[in-house]
């Protein structure tokens, strides 16, 4: 694995943010703590020649809460970091928009919790707010590559498969990548220093950020719940099993799972395609947002995951699926159009790990395989989905740790996982499109 972040990684969201400011009055950039939101915001502010109101700073926060109207009256673009610390600023911003009109490029806000957890945001800025999510660094961002996997696969699947027929990425490299995760500060560390960073990140998320959102009655249970869900990453969410032995009520446990989602520690991937078959399952899957965090919570090291011991194989398989789903999730967030995503699973045992449905109803489907060799039996779920969708299926792809990229049969392909961050089109063409 190449040395990550030799410089400052260029975030794909930065270009999207700059484009959206020409049409949107207020943009809220949400994402996990320490993911790089402040870096993106400060780069934008510097380019526009405006200051940043950092509400993580207690002094600044107190000043803003005492003088919210003055705080939002700054000329030019208003940039507010961690706005959830002083929600009064939203009412002041609303009043400014009411006075001056809803002008494009009025403000950019960042927050470390999901917008759904901050009802005041939606209430104050209804119809004027566009939200974006900044996820941990993608493998392409780490390596300085502009990923074009999804657009290329959608446009010309056969050409995308044939463009890079072989890979040199080893199983060991995949293990190292998923254990490193995508947080910039974790990527800059190694060994025990990185482990300490993950431990501090988890502790601060649960003891500081969670308490700011809700009144936590059972902090120990919240930590235990997160650990259990990490051990079940990439599996169907079953709260009955997860809560076995915990002292909290079912309602409290459900609230805590939602809280972990609001803090961007977990992501719930909904069931998709329930209308395709009567026996399609409706339960979501749960994925830890960052596999570096997940591996640390599970107390599994890269050395352990690299072995072929049965328990390690199972853990690697689940972590690898969450890793791939995370990379696809990031690339989906950069698409020009809104899409529907989910997993597909039937009560008959057929399943597909990640499905992307575009506005025109056409579909890309992905199955993640931790082995180097993919057999015909491994493609059963993709085949069943292809038959159910008919012409709506653009391509079904089994992403594996193998080295070859090829078409197996009609619209079903096998590709190495690293195709996700290997640029498919010519660099000059891709740069023109971005």
N, C-alpha and C positions, 0 to 999 in steps of 0.2 A: 504494500500500500504506500502510495506516494506521501511525502511529508505534507501534511495539511496546513493550509492557511499560512504559507510563507509570507504573504502580504495580507491585506484585508480582502476577504471574499466579496466579490460583487454580487449583490442580491438581485434576483430577477424581479422582485417586488418593487425595487426602486424605480425602474423604468415604467412599470405599470402605474405606480403612484403618480409619477410626473405627468403621464398622459391623462389620468383621471382628473387631475386638478383643473384641466381646461373645461370640464363639464360639471363636476360635482362641487357643491358648496362646502360640505364638510365630509372629511374622510376619517374614519376611525380605524386604526391599525391595531388589531388585537393579536395576541400570541402569548406563548409561555414567557415566564420571567427569564432573563438572561439569553434570550434568543437573538437579540440584535436589533430590537425595535428602536432603541435610543440611538444606535449608530446610524440607522437608516434615516431617522428623523433629523438628526444633527447634520448629516450630509445634505439633506434637502434644505434645511434652514440656512446652512452656509452658502449653498448655491443661490438661494434667494435673498441673501443678505439680511436675514431676520434672526431675532433671538429665539431661544427655546425656554419655555417655562417648565422647569423640572420640578414636578410635584412630589418626587421622591425626597427632595430636600425639604426638611421640616420648616426651615425659615421661609422658604419660598411658598410653601403650602399655607403657612399661617398668614402671610401677606396677601395671598390670593383670596383666601377665605374671608379676610377682613375687607378686601377691596375688589370684589369680583368684576364689577363694571369697568374699573380702570385696567384690570388685568387683560380684558379682551379688547381693549380699545387701541391696542398697538397697530400702527399702520402696516399694511402689507399682510402677508400670510401669517396667521396665528398658529404657532406650533406649541402643543402642550404634551408633555411626557408624563405618563402614568396619571391620566386625568381622573381615574376612579378614586384617588385620594382626596379630591376636592370637588365632589359632584355639583356644588353650587355654580361652578364655572359654566356648566351646561345651560343653566337658566340665563346667565348673563350673556352667553353666546346667542341664545335664542332671541333675547331682547335686541341684541345688535343686528341680527338678521332681520328682525321685524322693522327696525328703524331704517336700515340701509338697503333692504331688499336682499333676496336670496341670490347672492353673487357667487359665481364659480370661483373656486380657489380661496375660500375665506379662511378655512382652518383645517389642520391635520392634528388628530389626537392619537395617542397611543395608550393602550391599557393591557394589563397582564391577566385579565379575566374575560370570559366570553361576554359579549354584549347582552345575552339573555339573562345573565346574572346581575346586570345593572339596569333595572327597569327604567330608572330615571333617564337613561340615555335615550331610549326609544320615545319616552313620553315628551322629553324636552325638544327633540329634533326630528319628530316624525315628518317624513317626506323630504328631509334635507340632509340625511345622513347616509353615506355609503360605507359599508364595513368591508374590510379585507382582513385576511388572516395571514400572519407571517409565521411559518413553521420553522423548525430547526433546519439548518443548512442541508440542502440536497447534496448528493454525491457529485453532481455536476458543478454546483457552486463551490464545493470544496476543491475540486480539481480544475476549476476555471474553464469548464465546458458548458456551452449553451445547449441544454437538452432539448431535442426536438422529436423524441420518441413517439409521443401520442399523435401530434399532427401528421407525422410521416406514416405511421401505421394506419391512421384513419384514411389518408388520401390514397396511398398505394401499398396495401399490406404486403403483397408479394415482393415488391421492390425493397421495402423496408427490411424484410427478412433476408433478402439476398445481399443487401448492401454491406453487411459485415458478417461473413459466413463463419468466421472462427473467433475464438476468445482465448486469452491467456490468463484470465483471472482464476485463481485457485480457490479451493474451499477455505483454506487458511485466510486468504485475503477477505473473503466474505465475512468470516468470523470476526476478523479485526475491525472491519467496517461497522458491523452492527453493534459490536461492543463499544466502539468509540462514540457512536451516536452522531448528533448533528449540532450540539451546542458549541459555539466558538470557544468559550473558555475551557470546556472539557477537552476539546480537540488540541488545544495548546499544551496539555499536560500528558504525562505518561505514568503508567504503573500506579503506585500507591497515591501519587499526587492527584491523578484523575479520579481514583476511588474516593478520596477525601472530598473532592469537588462535588461528585454526585451525592455523597452523604449530606453535605451542607445544603445542596440544592433541594433535596427532598425534605430535609428538616425545615428550612426556611419556607418552603411552599406550604407545608402543613401547619407550622407553628405561627407563621406571620400572615401569609396571604389568605389562608383559610379562615383565620380568626377575623380578618378584616371584612370578609364577606358575610359570615353568619356566626352566631354564637355556638361554638363547639362545646358540647357537653361531655363528649368522650373522646379526647384526643388520642388516647392509646388505641381505641377501636378504629379510628380513622387510619392510623398508620398500619394496623394489622389488616384492615380491609384493602388498602393499597397494595400491600405485599401479596395478599391472596390473589388479587386481580392481576397483578404482574405475572404470577405463576400460571395464570389462565389466559395470558395474552393470545390473541388470534383464535380464541374459542368462543362458542356461543355463550352469551351472558346468562347464567343461571344463578339468580340471587339466592335461591334456596340452598344450593350447594355452597356458594361463597359464604353465606352467613352461618353455616353450621358451627356451633360452639361459641359464637359471639353473643354477648349479653344484650345487645340493642334490639329494639323492636324493628319489625320489617320496614315500617315507614321511615324510621331513622336511618336504616341502612340504605334505603333507596335515596334518601336525601343526601347521604354522604357520597354515594356513587355519582350523583349529579354534581355535587360539589367538586369532586375530583375531575370531572369533565370541565367544569367551569374554570378550573385552574390549569387546563390544558395538560394535565397529567395523563388522562385517559381520553380516548375517542371511541364513541359508540358508532359502529358501522351498521346501518339499518338493513333489514332484510329487503331484498329487491325482487320484483317479478312475481308477486303473490297472485296476480291475475293470469299468469301463464299456465299454472297448474293448480288444481284444487288442493293438492297435497304439498304445496310449497310451504315451508316453515316461515313463521313471522318473527322469530326472535332475533335480536341483533347480535353481532359479534362485538367483543371488546378488544381494543388494541391499546397498549401503552404507546403514547405519542412518540417517545424517543426510546429506541431499543438500548441505548447506552444506559439510560435510567432503569429500564426493565431488567437488563442483565445484572446491574448492581443490586437491585431489590431482590432478585432471585439468588444473589450471591454465586453467580456462575462466571468464571473467568474465560478469557479467550482460549487459554490452554486446555481447560476442561471441555469446552464446546468443540474443540478441534478433534477430539477423540471419537472413536466409533462405539463407545460404550452405550448400551441401550438408553439409559436415562439421558445422557448427553445428546443422543440423536433426537430424542423427543423434544428436549428443550431447544435444540438448534432449529428444529423444524418449525416450532411455534414462533420463535424469535425471528427467524428468516421471513416468515409470512408477514409479521408485523413490520419488519424492515422494508419489504417490497411494497406493501400497502402504503406505508408512509411515503416512500418515494413517488408512488403513483398519486397519492393525495396532494403532494406538493406540486406535481406537474399539472394536475387538474386545476389547481388554484391559479395557474398562469394562463389558462385557456381564455380565448376571447368570448366564448359563449358559456352560458350556464348549463350545467349537466347534472344528471341524477346519478348518484353512486350507491353501491350497496354490495352485499354478498347474496348469493343464491343458493338455497339449500332446500331439498325436498325431504319428506318423511321416508322416502324410499332409499335415501342415502346418497343421492346425487348432489354434488355441490360444486360451486365455482367461487373462488376466494374473493374476486373483485370484479364488479361489473360497472361499466360507464355507459350511460344512455344519453345520447345527444338529443337536442331539441327536435330533430327530424325523426326520432324514434329508432335510429340505428344504434348499434351496440358494439362495444369492444369488451371482451371478457378475458380474465386472467386467472390462471391457476398456478400456484407456487409449489415447486417441488424441490426438496432439499437434497435429492440425490443427483448424481451426475447423469445417470441413464434414466430416460423417461420411456415407459412401456406404453403399449396401446391401452392397457387397462387404466393407466393413470389419466387418460384423456376422456374417460366415460362421461364425466360431468359436462365437459365442453361439448361433447357430441350431443348429449341430451338437450342441452340449451340450444345448440344450433338447430336441432330438429324442431324445437318449440318455437324458435324465432323465425325460422325460414330465412328469407332474404334480408331481414333486419340485422342479422349478424354480419358485421364487417369482418371480424377476425376473432378467433379464440386462440389464446397464446398460453402455452405452458412455459413458464419461466423457471429454469433449472440451474444447478451449479455445473452443468456440463459445458462443453467447449464449442459445440456446433450449433449453428442456426440454420434451420431448414423447415420446409413445408412438409407436414406429415400426411395430410389428406385435405380434402376440400375445406378451405378457410380455417384450418387448424394447423398451428405452427408450433415449433419448439425453438426456443431462443435462450441463450445464456442470460442470466439476470443482469449482467453488466451492460446489456444493450440499452437499459434504462438511462444510463449516463454516458453512452458512446454516441457522439454526434453522427447522425445518419446522413443528412444532406451536406453539401459542400459548405465549408465555413463561410465563404464569401456570400453565398446565397442566404444562409441563416442570419448573418449579420445585417444583411439588407432588410430582413423581415423584422428585425428587432432594433 
